[in-house]
């Protein structure tokens, strides 16, 4: 199986999350979305990305926060994630 990688950027705040997707092929971010601070909204966003990029995609999430608890709820949708403190 041939996988594509989509990098999902997240800026996490107390009351809102900002999300975007990035692919190396496109060399730019796209599908910007700001949502309320609820992990279920992030799951909806990931499902939305799967409708665009297909089921054979690896979603690699880069989070700009110390908040990591939400990833426990996202498995198995998220294959890999990285925590970046900015």
N, C-alpha and C positions, 0 to 999 in steps of 0.2 A: 504494500500500500504506500502511495506517495503522499506525504503530508505537506501542507503549506503552513507557514507560521504567521499568525496575526498577533502583533504586540498591542496589548490594551493598556493605555495609560490611565491612571486614576489619581485624582487629587481629592483626598478625603478630608472632609471637615465635619464638624459636629452636626450641622443641619443639612448639608448637601454633599453630593459626590459629582465631580466632573469627570467624564469619560471620553475617550477617543480611541480610534483604532489606527494602526500603522502597519503597512506591509513594505518590505524591502523592495518588492517589484515596483510599487507605486512611488516610493521615496517621498511620501507625504502622509500626514495624518488626515483622517477623515471620520465621518460619522460621529461628530461631536455631540455630546448630550450632557445636560446637567439635570440631575434628579435629586429627589429627597434622599436623605441618608438612611437607606434601607437596603439590606443585602438582597432582598427579593427583587428590587429594581435592577441591581447589577446582574442577577441571574437572567432577568428578562432581556437585558442588553446583550448578554452573551448568546442567548438563544437567537436574538435578532441578527447578530453577526454570523451565526451558523446558517441562517437563511440566505445570507449574501455570499459567504465563502464556502459553504458546503460542510458536510459532516466530517470530511477528512482534513480538518484544520486543527492545528495546535494553537490554543489561546495562551499566550505568555503574558502575564499581567505584571506591570510595573506600578507599584503603589508609592505615592509620595506622602507617607505618614508612618506612624508607629503602630497603626491599627491593623492587626493581623487576624483577629478572631473570625472575621467574616469568611475566611478561606475554608474553615471547617465546614461551613454550610454549602460551599460551592462544589466540593468534590462529588462526583467525578468529572464535572463539566470543565474544570480547570486542570489542565495537564501539568502545568508548571507555573510558578510565580516567583517574582523577585521582590524583595522589600528594599526600597531606596528611601533613605531618610534625607529630606531636603530642608 
